[in-house]
Amino acid sequence: MSIAAKLAATLSISEEAAELTLGSDLIDLHIDTFIPPRLPLIRYDVFKRHKGAGRFFGHLDLPRMNEGGLDGALWSITTNPFRTAASRWRVFQKNFARFEAMVGSAGEGMTFARNAEEYRAARGRGAHAVLLSVQGGNAFQAAPGYLDALGPDADRIVRVTLVHLTNAAFGITSSPFRLWKGKRGLTDQGRAFIASLNQHRVFVDLAHINRAGFWDAVAAHDKSQPLIATHTGVTGVKPHWRNLDDDQLRAVADTGGVIGIIFASNFLKTRGAPNDASVVVKHMEHVVNVAGEDAVAVGSDYDGAIIPPRELRDGMAYGRLVQCMLDRNWPHPRIVKALGANFLASLGRLRPAIPSP
């Protein structure tokens, strides 16, 4: 039995869907699989195969990534906002070192990729490509010079969200957990932080920020670099505080950036709709219709305390998403773009290849 036939049988999908999944560059723009190993009561081993937990954590591990065709992902180091600024910076440095050690311990199974060329080199060796990310830019609030404080290691980081689920010194979250409401957007510190990200050619991730902060970030951002929203839904399908409206989708696309659609059912599902892969694909279709098919991507938020649609609760089930795309008459080129080609093109615009001498 071929690898595609085995995946098709495992997921109860067509061989066409399995071959597309395995034959495309499949890159998830946001996974939080580094959270479970940090939780003291779980002691989750990312190198061991687990059964899909379905709720909150346990969606992914390296064996299931390999079997499900996940070639690369933007792995997040998520910030605890309830520490002091100095403590957040100290803990981030420890987590950064721990993450590097984890990737190093995988041998040939995982490797860091900072740009499209390194991603392709990793895949050529059969390694899962790790694109290091930070969820919650307030990890750097007390860092001297922000990313400069990491020295050469700053080049490892591919993207950073300006804020997360709480307000930060850089701006206001879209989350209802914010401490105050109002129309305040990006702060002066937030603008300085964007300048640091731009200097290091790190994606400015506009997931989680409030609408005022979103537009402030668009104005402050280096216009030659693409913006990104890695894990979100769209208000055009479901109005929700977590989702982006059509103007925001176009703003990201106009920079050459992409929008990754999250797998969290509560952000996506409308009343009466089936809780299956179609809830994700409908949001992806809205991105295509509003911002173009070069702007859509996958940003699951696996292991980020989400509950995905039932048939996507095991992280090797990306093929079921592809089957749904086929069932909804998506052409193959659009599927290939959404799975990873769009993101790689955007990454290439952010960090262009250096010409050989």
C-alpha positions in Angstrom: 0.0 0.0 0.0 1.4 3.4 -1.0 1.8 6.2 1.6 -1.1 8.1 0.1 -3.3 5.1 0.1 -2.5 4.5 3.7 -3.3 8.1 4.7 -6.5 7.9 2.6 -7.6 4.7 4.5 -6.7 6.2 7.9 -8.6 9.4 7.3 -11.4 7.9 5.2 -10.6 10.3 2.3 -10.0 9.9 -1.4 -6.5 9.0 -2.6 -6.7 12.3 -4.6 -7.0 14.2 -1.4 -4.2 12.2 0.2 -1.9 12.7 -2.7 -2.6 16.5 -2.8 -1.9 16.7 1.0 1.3 14.8 0.8 2.5 16.3 -2.5 2.0 19.9 -1.5 4.0 22.1 0.8 1.8 21.9 3.8 2.7 24.6 6.4 0.6 25.5 9.4 1.0 29.2 10.3 0.3 28.7 14.0 0.8 25.8 16.3 1.2 25.9 20.1 2.6 22.4 20.5 5.4 23.8 22.7 2.7 24.6 25.4 2.0 21.0 26.5 5.7 20.2 27.3 5.8 23.3 29.4 2.8 22.3 31.5 4.2 20.5 34.6 1.2 18.1 35.1 1.2 17.0 31.5 4.9 16.3 30.6 3.9 16.0 27.0 6.5 14.4 24.7 6.3 15.9 21.2 8.4 13.0 19.8 6.0 10.3 21.0 2.8 9.4 19.1 -0.4 10.3 21.1 -4.0 9.8 20.4 -5.8 13.0 19.4 -7.2 14.5 22.6 -9.6 16.6 20.6 -10.0 19.3 23.3 -7.5 22.0 24.2 -4.2 20.1 23.9 -2.7 17.0 22.5 -3.5 17.6 18.8 0.0 17.3 17.4 3.3 15.4 17.8 6.1 14.8 15.4 5.0 11.3 14.3 1.5 12.6 13.4 3.0 15.6 11.7 5.0 13.3 9.5 2.2 10.9 8.8 -0.3 13.7 8.2 2.0 15.5 5.8 2.7 18.6 7.8 6.0 19.7 6.3 6.6 22.8 8.4 4.9 25.0 10.9 5.2 28.3 12.7 5.9 27.0 16.2 5.0 29.5 18.9 6.7 30.3 22.2 3.7 31.7 24.0 4.1 34.5 26.6 2.6 34.4 30.1 1.2 37.9 30.4 0.7 37.8 34.2 4.4 37.9 34.9 6.3 41.2 35.3 8.0 42.6 32.2 11.4 41.6 33.5 10.2 38.1 34.4 8.6 37.7 31.0 12.0 38.5 29.3 13.9 36.1 31.6 11.4 33.3 31.1 11.4 33.9 27.3 15.1 33.4 27.2 14.8 30.2 29.1 12.0 28.9 26.9 14.0 30.0 23.8 17.0 27.9 25.0 14.6 25.0 25.8 13.0 25.2 22.4 16.4 25.1 20.7 17.4 22.1 22.7 14.1 20.3 21.8 14.7 20.9 18.1 18.3 19.9 18.4 17.4 16.6 20.2 15.2 15.6 17.2 18.3 14.9 15.1 17.3 14.9 11.5 13.7 14.9 12.3 13.3 18.7 12.8 15.3 21.7 11.8 15.0 25.5 12.0 14.1 27.3 8.9 14.4 31.1 8.7 13.5 31.6 5.0 12.0 29.8 2.1 15.4 28.5 1.0 16.0 26.9 4.4 12.5 25.5 4.4 13.2 23.8 1.0 16.6 22.5 2.2 14.9 21.0 5.3 12.3 19.3 3.2 15.0 18.0 0.9 16.5 16.2 3.9 13.1 14.9 5.0 13.1 17.1 8.1 10.1 18.9 9.6 10.8 22.7 9.1 10.4 24.7 12.3 9.7 28.4 11.7 10.1 29.9 15.2 7.5 32.4 16.4 6.4 34.3 19.5 2.9 34.6 20.7 2.7 37.8 22.7 5.3 40.5 21.8 5.3 41.6 25.5 7.9 39.0 26.1 10.3 41.6 24.7 9.0 44.6 26.7 12.0 44.7 29.1 14.5 43.5 26.5 17.1 46.1 25.7 16.5 47.1 22.1 13.7 44.5 21.8 14.9 41.8 19.3 18.4 43.3 19.4 18.8 41.8 22.8 18.9 38.3 21.3 21.9 39.1 19.1 22.4 36.8 16.2 19.7 34.5 17.6 17.1 37.1 16.6 17.4 35.8 13.0 15.7 32.5 14.2 12.4 34.3 14.8 10.1 34.5 11.8 7.0 36.2 13.2 5.7 37.8 16.4 2.1 38.7 17.4 2.0 42.3 18.8 -0.4 41.3 21.6 -2.2 38.2 22.8 -5.3 37.7 24.9 -4.6 40.6 27.3 -3.6 44.2 26.9 0.1 44.9 26.7 2.5 47.9 26.7 2.4 47.7 22.9 -1.4 47.8 22.3 -4.9 46.6 23.1 -6.1 43.1 22.5 -9.3 42.3 20.6 -10.2 39.8 23.4 -13.0 40.5 25.9 -10.4 39.7 28.7 -8.8 43.2 28.1 -8.7 45.4 31.2 -10.3 48.4 29.6 -12.3 49.1 26.5 -12.3 52.1 24.2 -10.8 52.9 20.9 -7.1 53.2 21.9 -4.8 51.4 19.5 -1.0 51.0 19.2 1.1 52.8 21.8 4.4 54.6 21.1 6.2 51.5 22.5 4.1 49.4 20.0 5.4 51.5 17.1 8.9 51.2 18.3 8.5 47.4 18.6 7.2 47.2 15.0 10.3 49.1 13.9 12.4 46.5 15.6 10.5 43.7 13.9 10.9 45.4 10.6 14.6 45.9 11.1 15.0 42.2 11.6 12.6 41.4 8.8 10.2 39.5 11.2 6.6 39.1 10.3 4.3 41.5 12.2 1.4 39.3 13.1 -1.9 41.1 13.4 -3.8 38.3 15.0 -5.3 39.3 18.4 -4.9 43.0 18.2 -8.0 45.3 18.4 -9.2 47.1 15.3 -7.7 50.5 16.2 -4.3 48.9 16.9 -4.6 46.9 13.6 -4.9 50.1 11.6 -2.2 51.9 13.6 0.1 48.9 12.9 -0.6 49.1 9.1 0.3 52.7 9.1 3.5 52.3 11.2 4.7 49.2 9.3 7.5 49.2 6.7 5.5 49.2 3.4 8.1 47.1 1.7 7.4 44.1 3.9 4.3 41.9 4.0 2.0 41.8 7.0 0.5 38.6 8.3 -2.5 37.4 10.3 -1.6 33.8 11.2 -4.7 32.4 13.0 -8.1 34.0 12.7 -11.6 33.7 11.3 -13.5 36.3 9.3 -16.5 38.4 10.3 -17.9 38.0 6.8 -18.8 34.5 7.8 -19.2 34.9 11.5 -19.1 38.2 13.4 -16.8 37.6 16.4 -14.3 39.7 18.4 -11.6 37.3 17.3 -12.2 37.6 13.6 -11.1 40.1 10.9 -13.4 42.1 8.6 -13.1 42.5 4.9 -11.1 45.8 5.0 -8.6 44.1 7.3 -8.3 41.1 5.0 -7.6 43.4 2.0 -5.1 45.4 4.0 -3.0 42.3 4.7 -3.3 41.0 1.2 -2.3 44.4 -0.3 1.1 44.1 1.4 1.7 40.6 -0.1 0.8 38.9 3.2 -1.5 36.0 4.0 -4.3 35.2 6.4 -4.3 31.8 8.1 -7.6 30.4 9.1 -7.9 29.0 12.6 -9.5 25.7 13.5 -11.4 26.9 16.6 -15.0 26.0 16.1 -16.3 28.7 18.4 -14.8 31.4 16.2 -16.0 29.9 13.0 -19.2 27.9 13.2 -22.5 29.6 12.5 -25.8 28.5 13.9 -27.1 25.3 12.3 -23.9 24.6 10.3 -22.3 21.2 10.6 -19.3 21.1 12.9 -16.9 19.6 10.4 -14.1 20.7 8.1 -16.4 22.9 6.0 -16.6 25.5 8.8 -12.9 26.2 8.2 -13.1 26.0 4.4 -16.0 28.5 4.4 -13.8 31.1 6.1 -11.0 30.3 3.6 -13.4 30.8 0.7 -14.4 34.2 2.1 -10.7 35.2 2.2 -10.4 34.1 -1.5 -13.5 36.0 -2.5 -12.5 39.2 -0.7 -8.7 39.3 -0.9 -7.8 36.8 -3.6 -6.6 33.2 -3.6 -3.0 34.3 -3.1 -3.9 35.5 0.4 -5.4 32.4 2.1 -3.5 30.0 4.3 -3.9 27.5 7.2 -3.3 28.6 10.8 -4.9 25.9 13.0 -3.9 27.0 16.5 -3.5 23.3 17.3 -2.5 22.8 21.0 -3.5 26.3 21.8 -6.4 25.4 24.1 -8.9 25.2 21.2 -11.6 22.7 20.3 -11.5 22.1 16.5 -14.3 20.7 14.4 -14.9 17.0 15.2 -13.1 15.6 12.1 -10.1 17.9 12.6 -9.4 17.1 16.3 -6.5 14.8 15.5 -3.7 16.9 14.1 -2.8 14.5 11.3 -6.2 15.2 9.7 -5.2 18.0 7.4 -6.2 15.7 4.5 -9.8 16.0 5.6 -9.5 19.7 5.1 -8.2 19.0 1.5 -11.1 16.5 0.9 -13.5 19.2 1.9 -11.9 21.7 -0.5 -12.2 19.1 -3.3 -15.8 18.4 -2.4 -16.5 22.2 -2.7 -14.8 22.2 -6.2 -11.6 23.9 -5.3 -9.1 23.6 -8.2 -5.9 21.9 -7.4 -3.7 25.0 -7.9 -5.8 26.9 -5.3 -5.5 24.1 -2.8 -1.7 24.0 -3.2 -1.6 27.7 -2.6 -3.7 27.6 0.5 -1.7 24.7 2.0 1.6 26.5 1.9 2.6 28.0 -1.4 1.0 31.3 -0.5 2.9 31.5 2.7 6.2 30.6 1.1 5.7 33.3 -1.5 5.1 35.8 1.3 8.1 34.6 3.3 10.2 35.1 0.1 9.0 38.7 0.0 9.9 39.2 3.6 13.3 37.6 3.4 14.4 37.6 -0.2 17.1 35.1 -1.2 20.6 36.6 -1.2 22.2 36.4 -4.7 25.2 34.2 -5.0 28.5 36.1 -5.4 
